[in-house]
Amino acid sequence: MKEITRFHQIDKTAFLSFPVLEKYNFLFHGLLLKTISNKDLKRFLKRAELGDSSVLVPRQIHSRKILTTNKKEKRRKIETSGYDGVLTDVTGIVLTVKVADCLPIFLVDPVRKVIGLFHAGWRGTLMGIAREGVRKASQVFGSDPENLILILGPAIRSCCYEISESLAILFPRDCLSFTNQKIKLDLVKANLEQLLRSGVKRKKIFSSNLCTFCHKELFYSFRRDKVENKRMTAFIGIK
């Protein structure tokens, strides 16, 4: 995986983006580096010239359920409860997920102009949310997995993600490390392996390689801070 991350600021709102996606001028994407209300998110998007966009904010439950909305559907109120991923090919919809140690996964199909965003904690990873995201993109939107670009954003990395033995036995051994009688999980690698098995090309998978636990100056971390309402907002939309 390649490491590729860039930091920006609009007024007082800091966010990071991935230059590999910036070459696609139909996209706007990033990860806001602080908690932001839905009202403030709309204000931010307006300053970023996406003010007329609808914002999808799924009520996450640590699952592999993915909400899809496409151009063939009529405009309707979209029920967002109980999802941990979203996919669309509709202009003017901004997809979001909230994270603080869990892995945000950005999906882009530049051929079909399909975008997706997934929230992968250890539960969602075990359930296969990355694999399900690729499957849904193919099934609903006709995406070829070989055309997909996947970005694995900042998350708690294996340097800091200590887990119990009872949880460790559920993951492939090559996603675990054993040091000083501690077991640590590589959440990014576990999702990478799902993507590769789903037909995504390795050269099209990119990682920020930033640990939310390590970088207190940049990120919230639930494991480090033990605060429920501090989250970052990952977002992606089609202009």
Phi, psi and omega per residue, in radians:
M1 nan 2.556 3.094
K2 -1.711 2.492 3.069
E3 -1.629 2.223 -3.093
I4 -2.778 1.883 -3.052
T5 -2.514 2.533 3.104
R6 -2.391 2.487 -3.137
F7 -1.829 2.521 -3.113
H8 -2.417 2.950 3.003
Q9 -2.582 2.306 2.996
I10 -2.055 2.028 -2.951
D11 0.941 -2.067 -3.118
K12 -1.830 0.203 -3.097
T13 -1.764 2.007 -3.138
A14 -1.636 2.465 3.070
F15 -2.657 2.787 3.051
L16 -1.962 2.731 3.098
S17 -2.416 3.112 -3.114
F18 -2.130 1.915 -3.088
P19 -0.935 -0.488 3.136
V20 -1.075 -0.423 3.087
L21 -1.631 -0.298 -3.052
E22 -1.208 -0.331 3.131
K23 -1.289 -0.235 3.100
Y24 -1.618 1.807 -2.984
N25 -1.290 -0.046 3.069
F26 -1.534 -0.026 -3.053
L27 -1.900 2.639 2.826
F28 -2.379 2.265 -3.028
H29 -2.653 2.924 3.042
G30 2.854 -3.032 3.081
L31 -2.349 1.935 3.097
L32 -1.206 2.330 -2.992
L33 -1.593 0.338 3.052
K34 -2.700 2.897 3.067
T35 -1.133 2.412 -3.131
I36 -2.495 2.352 3.140
S37 -1.288 2.859 3.118
N38 -1.061 -0.632 3.112
K39 -1.144 -0.787 3.119
D40 -1.178 -0.570 3.095
L41 -1.117 -0.747 3.094
K42 -1.074 -0.681 3.121
R43 -1.142 -0.731 3.114
F44 -1.084 -0.793 -3.133
L45 -1.127 -0.586 3.090
K46 -1.141 -0.728 3.098
R47 -1.147 -0.469 3.121
A48 -1.609 0.275 3.092
E49 1.186 0.535 3.026
L50 -2.205 0.602 -2.996
G51 -1.172 -0.416 -3.116
D52 -1.604 0.104 -3.070
S53 -1.337 2.579 2.933
S54 -1.480 2.490 -3.104
V55 -1.968 2.167 3.067
L56 -1.691 2.110 3.130
V57 -2.116 1.608 -3.112
P58 -1.157 2.529 3.052
R59 -1.540 1.685 -2.933
Q60 -1.268 2.503 -3.112
I61 -2.329 0.277 -3.100
H62 1.040 1.018 -3.117
S63 -2.205 -2.961 2.981
R64 -1.985 0.229 -3.110
K65 -1.274 2.322 -3.067
I66 -2.186 2.213 3.106
L67 -1.507 2.340 3.080
T68 -2.143 2.498 3.001
T69 -2.482 2.314 -3.040
N70 -2.284 3.041 -3.033
K71 -1.143 -0.380 -3.096
K72 -1.362 -0.321 -3.122
E73 -1.415 2.590 3.046
K74 -1.297 2.693 3.067
R75 -1.057 2.266 -3.100
R76 -2.705 2.879 3.031
K77 -1.299 2.166 -3.038
I78 -1.689 2.147 3.111
E79 -1.360 2.110 -3.023
T80 -1.908 0.071 -3.107
S81 -1.237 2.374 2.980
G82 1.433 0.446 3.118
Y83 -2.124 2.619 3.052
D84 -2.163 0.250 3.072
G85 -2.752 2.714 3.134
V86 -2.482 2.507 3.108
L87 -2.391 2.465 3.088
T88 -2.744 2.825 2.942
D89 -2.194 0.337 -3.040
V90 -1.661 2.242 3.046
T91 -1.172 2.470 3.058
G92 1.478 0.251 3.021
I93 -2.049 2.205 3.086
V94 -1.813 2.124 3.118
L95 -1.552 2.502 3.114
T96 -2.422 2.690 2.848
V97 -2.473 2.698 3.122
K98 -1.810 2.382 -3.119
V99 -2.484 2.657 2.962
A100 -2.788 1.351 -3.044
D101 1.913 -0.682 3.066
C102 -1.139 2.787 -3.019
L103 -1.613 2.099 2.980
P104 -1.479 2.249 -3.137
I105 -2.031 2.088 3.106
F106 -1.698 2.338 3.089
L107 -2.112 2.348 3.062
V108 -2.394 2.267 2.961
D109 -1.914 1.739 -3.085
P110 -1.239 -0.256 3.123
V111 -1.405 -0.904 -3.134
R112 -1.540 -0.130 -3.046
K113 0.972 0.995 3.086
V114 -1.993 2.460 3.096
I115 -2.221 2.689 3.098
G116 -2.616 2.783 3.106
L117 -2.589 2.276 -3.052
F118 -2.289 2.552 3.122
H119 -1.891 1.944 -3.034
A120 -2.064 1.654 2.913
G121 -1.532 -2.966 -3.117
W122 -1.166 -0.582 3.141
R123 -1.197 -0.870 3.126
G124 -1.085 -0.603 3.102
T125 -1.139 -0.808 3.091
L126 -1.040 -0.642 3.141
M127 -1.342 -0.241 3.085
G128 1.546 0.718 -3.088
I129 -1.149 -0.603 3.109
A130 -1.126 -0.787 3.104
R131 -1.085 -0.740 -3.141
E132 -1.144 -0.615 3.110
G133 -1.100 -0.753 3.102
V134 -1.151 -0.738 -3.140
R135 -1.071 -0.776 -3.125
K136 -1.163 -0.690 3.114
A137 -1.059 -0.683 3.127
S138 -1.255 -0.803 -3.054
Q139 -1.215 -0.789 -3.013
V140 -1.533 -0.657 -3.002
F141 -1.970 -0.039 3.115
G142 1.307 0.363 -3.132
S143 -1.223 2.453 2.986
D144 -1.579 2.118 -3.125
P145 -0.906 -0.516 -3.129
E146 -1.235 -0.294 3.107
N147 -1.592 -0.195 -3.013
L148 -1.305 2.506 2.981
I149 -1.952 2.248 -3.123
L150 -2.105 2.310 3.083
I151 -2.011 2.162 3.067
L152 -1.748 1.885 -2.994
G153 -1.389 -3.025 3.112
P154 -1.055 2.438 3.129
A155 -2.793 3.003 3.023
I156 -1.169 2.254 -3.048
R157 -1.721 3.044 -3.083
S158 -1.117 -0.348 3.094
C159 -1.120 -0.420 -3.000
C160 -2.224 -0.115 -2.987
Y161 -1.663 1.416 3.107
E162 -1.418 2.326 -3.128
I163 -2.267 2.925 -3.129
S164 -1.394 2.830 3.095
E165 -1.126 -0.625 -3.120
S166 -1.172 -0.512 3.068
L167 -1.441 -0.648 -3.087
A168 -1.028 -0.636 -3.070
I169 -1.174 -0.211 3.141
L170 -1.494 -0.237 -3.074
F171 -1.860 2.671 3.042
P172 -1.005 2.499 -3.066
R173 -1.081 -0.558 -3.111
D174 -1.291 -0.042 3.038
C175 -1.736 0.108 -3.089
L176 -2.086 2.670 2.983
S177 -2.281 2.612 -3.049
F178 -2.228 1.904 3.125
T179 -2.478 2.397 3.083
N180 0.886 0.750 3.141
Q181 1.064 0.404 3.082
K182 -2.039 2.555 3.089
I183 -1.939 2.255 -3.134
K184 -2.173 2.503 -3.064
L185 -1.826 2.362 3.007
D186 -1.714 1.578 -3.088
L187 -1.110 -0.638 -3.131
V188 -1.147 -0.798 -3.133
K189 -1.113 -0.670 3.126
A190 -1.054 -0.700 3.118
N191 -1.343 -0.604 3.062
L192 -1.012 -0.787 -3.115
E193 -1.106 -0.638 3.072
Q194 -1.091 -0.748 -3.119
L195 -1.132 -0.735 3.132
L196 -1.125 -0.719 3.111
R197 -1.184 -0.346 3.133
S198 -1.523 -0.020 3.085
G199 1.741 0.065 3.085
V200 -1.297 2.408 3.136
K201 -1.285 2.362 -3.115
R202 -1.014 -0.663 -3.104
K203 -1.194 -0.165 3.130
K204 -1.870 0.257 3.067
I205 -1.954 2.200 -3.071
F206 -2.175 2.559 -3.118
S207 -2.253 2.476 3.068
S208 -1.266 -0.453 -3.088
N209 0.971 0.472 3.100
L210 -1.846 2.309 -3.126
C211 -1.677 2.158 -3.124
T212 -1.174 -0.556 3.137
F213 -1.229 -0.727 -3.090
C214 -1.211 -0.695 -2.960
H215 -1.726 1.330 -3.120
K216 -1.118 -0.503 -3.113
E217 -1.239 -0.275 -3.079
L218 -1.980 -0.712 -2.895
F219 -2.174 2.656 2.877
Y220 -1.356 2.612 3.049
S221 -2.492 2.067 3.132
F222 -1.135 -0.691 -3.134
R223 -1.121 -0.642 -3.110
R224 -1.413 -0.789 -2.973
D225 -1.675 -0.401 -3.135
K226 1.013 0.636 -3.137
V227 -2.035 2.151 -3.012
E228 -1.230 -0.660 -2.941
N229 -1.693 0.244 3.103
K230 -1.788 1.916 -3.093
R231 -2.414 2.678 2.932
M232 -1.657 2.722 3.125
T233 -1.979 1.999 2.989
A234 -1.514 2.465 -3.099
F235 -2.555 2.634 3.020
I236 -2.715 2.425 -3.126
G237 -2.561 2.789 3.039
I238 -1.740 2.141 -3.099
K239 -1.177 nan nan
